[in-house]
Amino acid sequence: KRYCRYMGTVDNKMDLWDFPFDTNTVDLVFRSASHWTSLDGSIQNDLHSGQSYRFRLVCENGEGSLFQLLWDGSISEFTLLGVSTQIREKPPTSSGQQVTEVSVSFHMARKSRYYMCKVCLPIYLLALLSFFVFALDINDLANRINIVVTLFLASFAMLYVIGEHVPKTDFLTTIDVIIITTTVSLVIVGVAACMLHRVVGEQEAVRWNAACPLALAIVQIVVGLAVMLPPSRRRSKRKGALVHASLKEEHYQYLPLECIKPSTQTKGKISPVAR
């Protein structure tokens, strides 16, 4: 038995609309026109027409496995969901040559917990601190505005730190929308403090002052869920679509990471692929 080793760098365009809840696929496509090599490796060529062999998925016990992962699947910042393999028979060319493509796709999901802790949590804590403005006396407008302005400046200072961890794109990602909505909430708190100062009637002002933080908190939670839940659900649907495609397509197979990663019990051996 012989094998060919391919080494190189793969440039992959990533879909960042749902960042940091995005999923991405790295595709490796291998083409064969019935390439052949002599036993001593001195001569190699391909057929000009027709096929001398065809690629097929390994389907019988004892024949080995089509694909094996030779590392533990650890990828910085990503979680490897699994690997899919697909075989495509291309139509013959004008010269009669028939090409077969073997596609190996690595499906990955970004680890969103890091960005939730490093980016979203500090921003939401600033928005939470702004609600303490309503604990001050309604007529103490100067201190109320000072607190809001201080938190607003702190949020902008934090944006410079966050900018190193957020990809630079020409569109708004999910995490950009979260940052914008929380910053706008600080402005709304300042506007609400000014409007409460102008309310005629002490009892009415006190009632509105007690209702504002609760109403703003509910709006903040609803907006946050509306922004984060759709991309999270899309990621779950994409995972389900992989499994569904593996059952539907004839030459498509999706292998979860647990089926192809090396066994941790035996060193130096690769665990067989689960069917």
C-alpha positions in Angstrom: 0.0 0.0 0.0 1.2 3.5 -0.8 0.0 6.9 0.1 0.5 10.5 -0.9 1.1 13.3 1.6 -0.1 16.8 0.7 1.1 19.8 2.7 0.0 23.4 2.3 -1.9 26.4 3.6 -5.6 26.7 3.0 -7.2 30.1 2.7 -10.9 30.0 3.7 -13.5 32.8 3.4 -15.4 32.8 6.7 -19.1 33.8 7.2 -19.0 36.3 10.1 -22.5 37.6 10.0 -23.4 35.6 13.1 -20.0 36.2 14.9 -19.4 35.0 17.6 -22.1 32.3 17.0 -20.8 31.5 13.5 -20.1 28.1 12.0 -17.6 27.7 9.2 -16.5 25.0 6.8 -13.0 24.4 5.4 -13.2 22.4 2.2 -10.4 20.3 0.7 -11.1 19.1 -2.8 -8.9 16.3 -4.4 -9.2 15.6 -8.1 -8.3 12.4 -9.8 -8.3 11.5 -13.5 -7.3 7.9 -12.9 -3.8 9.0 -12.0 -1.3 6.1 -11.8 2.2 5.5 -10.6 4.6 2.7 -11.3 5.7 0.4 -8.5 9.1 2.1 -8.2 7.6 5.6 -8.5 9.7 6.5 -11.5 6.7 6.9 -13.9 3.4 8.5 -13.3 0.6 9.8 -15.5 -3.2 9.8 -15.9 -5.6 8.4 -18.4 -6.6 10.5 -21.4 -10.1 9.0 -21.5 -12.2 6.8 -19.4 -11.5 5.5 -15.9 -9.2 2.8 -14.6 -10.6 3.0 -11.1 -13.4 4.7 -9.2 -13.6 6.2 -5.7 -16.1 4.6 -3.4 -16.8 4.9 0.3 -15.5 2.0 2.4 -18.6 0.0 3.3 -17.4 -3.5 4.2 -16.0 -4.6 7.5 -12.3 -5.3 7.4 -11.5 -2.9 4.6 -10.3 -0.1 6.9 -11.7 3.4 7.1 -12.0 6.1 4.5 -11.0 8.9 6.8 -9.1 9.1 10.1 -8.2 12.1 12.1 -4.5 12.0 13.2 -4.8 14.6 15.9 -7.2 15.2 18.8 -9.3 17.8 16.8 -8.2 20.8 19.0 -8.4 24.1 17.1 -7.7 27.4 18.7 -10.9 29.5 19.1 -13.0 26.8 17.4 -14.7 23.5 18.1 -14.4 20.9 15.4 -17.9 19.4 15.0 -16.9 16.7 12.5 -15.7 15.9 9.0 -17.8 15.2 6.0 -16.6 13.4 2.9 -18.3 13.6 -0.5 -17.5 12.0 -3.9 -18.6 13.7 -7.1 -18.3 12.2 -10.5 -17.7 15.0 -13.1 -19.1 14.6 -16.6 -16.5 13.7 -19.3 -14.6 16.5 -20.9 -14.5 17.1 -24.6 -11.5 14.9 -24.9 -13.2 12.1 -23.0 -11.3 12.4 -19.7 -13.4 11.6 -16.7 -12.5 13.4 -13.4 -13.6 12.4 -9.9 -13.5 14.8 -7.0 -13.2 13.8 -3.4 -14.2 16.6 -1.0 -13.2 16.5 2.6 -14.9 19.3 4.7 -14.0 20.2 8.2 -17.0 21.7 10.0 -16.3 24.1 12.9 -18.2 26.2 15.3 -16.6 29.2 17.1 -16.3 29.1 20.9 -18.6 31.9 21.8 -18.0 31.7 25.6 -14.8 33.7 25.4 -16.5 36.6 23.6 -19.5 36.5 25.9 -17.2 36.8 29.0 -14.7 39.3 27.5 -17.0 41.5 25.5 -20.7 41.1 26.3 -20.4 40.7 30.0 -18.5 44.0 30.7 -20.9 45.9 28.4 -24.0 44.5 30.1 -22.5 45.3 33.5 -22.1 49.0 32.5 -25.7 49.0 31.3 -26.8 47.5 34.7 -24.8 50.2 36.6 -26.6 52.9 34.7 -29.9 51.8 36.3 -28.6 52.9 39.7 -29.1 56.4 38.5 -32.8 56.1 39.4 -31.8 55.4 43.0 -30.7 59.1 43.3 -33.1 61.9 44.1 -35.1 63.0 41.1 -34.1 66.6 41.6 -30.4 65.7 41.8 -30.1 66.0 38.0 -26.4 67.0 38.0 -25.2 63.8 39.7 -27.5 61.7 37.6 -26.1 63.1 34.4 -22.5 62.8 35.7 -23.0 59.1 36.3 -24.4 58.5 32.9 -21.7 60.5 31.1 -19.0 58.6 33.1 -20.4 55.2 32.2 -20.8 56.4 28.6 -17.1 57.3 28.4 -16.2 54.1 30.1 -18.1 52.1 27.5 -16.2 53.9 24.7 -12.9 53.2 26.4 -13.8 49.6 26.6 -14.6 49.6 22.9 -10.9 50.3 22.1 -10.0 47.2 24.1 -12.7 45.1 22.6 -11.7 46.2 19.1 -8.7 43.9 19.2 -10.9 40.8 19.7 -13.6 41.6 17.1 -13.1 41.1 13.4 -13.0 44.2 11.2 -15.8 43.9 8.6 -17.8 46.3 6.5 -21.1 45.1 8.0 -22.5 44.7 11.5 -22.0 41.3 13.1 -24.1 40.0 16.0 -21.6 41.2 18.6 -21.6 44.7 17.0 -25.3 44.9 17.4 -25.0 43.9 21.0 -22.5 46.7 21.7 -24.6 49.3 19.9 -27.8 48.4 21.7 -26.1 48.6 25.1 -24.5 51.9 24.3 -27.9 53.3 23.2 -29.4 52.1 26.5 -27.0 54.4 28.3 -28.2 57.4 26.3 -31.8 56.4 27.0 -31.1 56.4 30.7 -29.7 59.9 30.5 -32.7 61.1 28.5 -35.1 59.4 31.0 -33.4 61.2 33.9 -33.8 64.6 32.2 -37.5 63.9 31.4 -38.3 62.8 35.0 -36.8 66.1 36.3 -39.4 67.9 34.1 -42.4 65.8 35.3 -45.0 67.9 37.1 -46.1 66.4 40.4 -43.9 64.7 42.9 -46.0 61.5 43.2 -46.2 61.0 39.5 -42.4 61.6 39.1 -41.7 59.0 41.9 -44.0 56.5 40.2 -42.3 56.9 36.8 -38.8 56.9 38.5 -39.6 53.5 40.0 -41.0 52.1 36.7 -38.2 53.3 34.4 -35.4 50.9 35.5 -37.7 47.9 35.4 -39.0 48.8 32.0 -35.5 49.5 30.6 -34.2 46.2 32.1 -37.0 44.3 30.4 -36.4 46.0 27.1 -32.6 45.3 27.4 -33.2 41.6 28.0 -35.7 41.3 25.2 -33.4 43.0 22.7 -30.4 40.9 23.8 -32.4 37.7 23.3 -33.7 38.9 20.0 -30.1 39.5 18.8 -28.4 36.4 20.2 -31.1 33.7 19.9 -31.5 33.7 16.1 -27.7 33.1 15.3 -27.6 30.5 18.1 -30.6 28.7 16.6 -29.1 28.9 13.1 -25.9 27.2 14.4 -28.0 24.4 15.8 -29.9 24.0 12.5 -26.6 23.8 10.6 -25.4 21.0 12.9 -28.7 19.1 12.2 -28.4 19.8 8.5 -25.0 18.0 8.4 -26.5 14.8 9.9 -29.6 15.0 7.6 -27.4 15.3 4.5 -25.3 12.3 5.6 -28.5 10.2 5.6 -29.9 11.6 2.3 -27.0 11.7 -0.1 -25.6 8.5 -1.6 -21.9 9.6 -1.6 -22.0 11.9 1.5 -20.9 10.9 4.9 -20.7 13.1 8.0 -18.5 11.8 10.8 -18.7 13.5 14.2 -15.5 14.2 16.0 -16.1 11.4 18.5 -16.0 8.9 15.7 -12.7 9.9 14.1 -10.5 11.4 16.8 -7.6 9.2 18.1 -8.3 6.9 21.0 -7.0 8.2 24.4 -6.7 4.7 25.8 -4.0 3.4 23.4 -1.0 5.5 22.5 0.2 5.5 18.9 -2.9 3.9 17.5 -5.9 5.3 15.7 -9.3 4.2 16.7 -11.5 2.8 13.9 -14.2 4.9 12.4 -17.7 4.3 13.7 -20.3 3.6 11.0 
